[in-house]
Amino acid sequence: MLNTPRATDTGIAAHDRLYRSLRQQIMHGELAPGQALTLRGLARSYGVSMTPAREALRRLSAEGALTLSASGRVSTPDLSTERIEELATLRALIETELATRALPRAHIALIERLQAINMANAEAAVKRDAVAYIRTNLEFHRTLYLRAQAPAMLAVAETVWLQLGPTMRSLYTRIARSEPPQHHRMIIAALKAGDEPALRLAIRTDVTQGLRHIAT
């Protein structure tokens, strides 16, 4: 179900509000793979005109968060096995590099913050709350990668997360996870030890294992 705060303003502000809200829903797996969206439905739900709804869909399509068929149907990605493999490989390449760059700046406050996020992730897993699980999982990674001070690289990683959001929801439902990824603990341990090879291995395994499970 769409989370649809009412947008009473118009123009750029209305478009941006709709874009950001819908982008977050897609990234966090609130929408299923292949779920259709319509301009009229979005405009009505968000209380905006067709123009900002159209612009929000255009931006999200450009980021790969939505697909546009030859008939003009707009929907969330329903990824092929090959596409999942490709995006998993991208995650492994980009995120291991981000983690490596973050390692020299992994002070104790960062590690404590990651531990707290991982606890929230564990709570979401116990509650079988898929959206909260995906959100806290991505928050864990984003919090670490911000320390890399590589905004362009992080933006690319977030675009990959955006394309994978609905698929991650399907993966969560399929494996019925009830505990946080063990690799998060390995990531934290590697950060504490300043162990770059162990960190790269933990990140690579964490970001690819589940995706390759759903692709097989």
N, C-alpha and C positions, 0 to 999 in steps of 0.2 A: 504494500500500500504506500502511495506517495505521501510524504510528509510535506504538507502544503501550507506554510504560513502565508497569510494574506499580504499581498504587496499593494499598498494604497498609493505609492508614488508611481511615476511614469517614466518613460524614456530610459536613459542609461541606468538609473538606480533600479528600476523594475527589472530590467533585463539582467543586471548583475546579481540581484537577489535570487532570481529564479535559477540562473546559471550555477551559482555557488551552492544552493540548496540541492539541486538535482545532481550536481557533480559529486557532492558528499554522499548522497544516497547510492549512487552507482558504485563509487569507490568502496563503500562499506557493505556492499552486497544486499542492500535493501530491495533491489529490483532483480528479478530472475533473468537468466539468459534468454534472449529472444523476446523479451517483453516489449510490446508495441507501445509507442507514445504518439499522441496526436497534438497538433497545434491547438485545436479547439479545446481538447481536454485539459491541457496544461494551462492555457489562458484562463479557463473557467476556474480551475482549482486554485491558481495563484492570484486570481483577481486582477489580471493584467490584460492588455490588448494582444492581438495576434502578433504585432511587430516585435515586442520584447521576447515573446515565446519563440518566435522564429529565429531570432538572433541567438538565444541561448542554445537552441538545438543545433544551430550552425556551428557555434564554438565547440560544443561537445562532440559533434561529428568530426570536426577537424582534429580533435585530440584522440580520436579512436574510441571514445566512450560510447558512441552511438554509431549505428550503421544505417546507411540509406540505400534501399533497394532500387532497382530500375523502375519499379512502379511508384516510387516515392514513399514507401513505407519506412518509417523511422522506428528502430528498435535497439535494445541493448545487445551487445555482441553475444552471439552463440558460437563460441570458438571451436574450430576444428582441432583435432589432435596435433596437427602440424603447427598450428598457430600457438597452442598452449606450450608446446616444446620450444618454439622460438622465443616466446615471452619469458619462459623459465630460464632460458640461456641468457637472455638480456639481464634478468634480475641477478643472476650469478655474476656476470661480468661487472655490472655497474655497482652492485651493492658490496661486493668484496672490496672494490676499489674505494668506495666511500668509507667503509669500516676501517680500512688500512689508514686512510688519511685522518680519520677521527682518533685512532689509537693514541697518538702522542698527546692528545688533549683530553684523554679519558680520566679526569680527576675523580676523586671520591664522591663528590656531589652528583656527578653524572651517573656513576655506578649505582648509587643509592636511588636515584630517580628511576633508572631502568628496573631495579628490583621492585620498586613500588608499582610501576606499570605492569610488570610481570605478575604481581599479585592480583591486580585488577583483571588481567587476562585469565588467570586461574579461576577467579570468581565467575567470570562470564562463561568459562568452560563448564564449571560445575552446574550452573543454571541452564546450560544448553542455549544460551543467548547468542545466536549466530552473529547478529549485527555488532553487539558489544565485543564479541570475541575478535572479529575482523578489525574493528576500530582500534582496540587496544593493541592488537598485534602490529598494526601499521604504526601506531603511536610509538611503540617500542623501537621499531626500526628508524622512524623519522627522528626521534630524539637522539639516537646515536649518530645518525648521519649529519645532523645539523652541526655537529662538532667538526666535521670534515672541512667546513667552510668552503664548500664547492657547490654554490647555488645552482649553476647550470646543470651539473650532474644530478643533483637531487631532483630538479624539475623533470629530468628525463625519467628517473626512477618513479616519480609520482604519476607520470603519464602511463607507465607500464602498469602500476597498481590500478589506475583508473580503468584500463582496458580489461583487467583481470577481475574486477570487483564481483560481477555476477557469477563468474566461474568459481571464485573463492567461496561464495555462498553454496553453490552446488557441491563443492568439495567438502565443506563443513558438514552438510546434510548427509553426504555419503559415508563419511568415516565416523560420524557421531562422536567427535572428540569430547572427552570429559576431563581433560587435563591440559595445561599449557604445553607448548612444544618443548621437549627436553633440550633442544638446541639453544633456546634462550639462556638456559642455565650455563651451557657451554660457552656462549658468547660472553656472558658476565664473567665467568671464570677466566677466560682468555684476556679480557680487558684488565682484570685485577692483576694478572701475571705479566701483562705487557707482552704476551705471546702472539706475535703476528701470524705465524703459520696456523696456529690453532684457531685464531679468530677468523681467518679467511676460510678455513675448512668448516667451521661452525656456521658461518653466514651462508656459504655456498650450499651446504646441506639443508639448512633451515628453509631457504627460499626456493629450493627446487624439489625437495622430496615429495611434498604433498601434491604439487602440480603434476609431477611426472606420474604420481599414483593415479590421478584422474585421467591422464592421457593414455593409460594402458588398459 
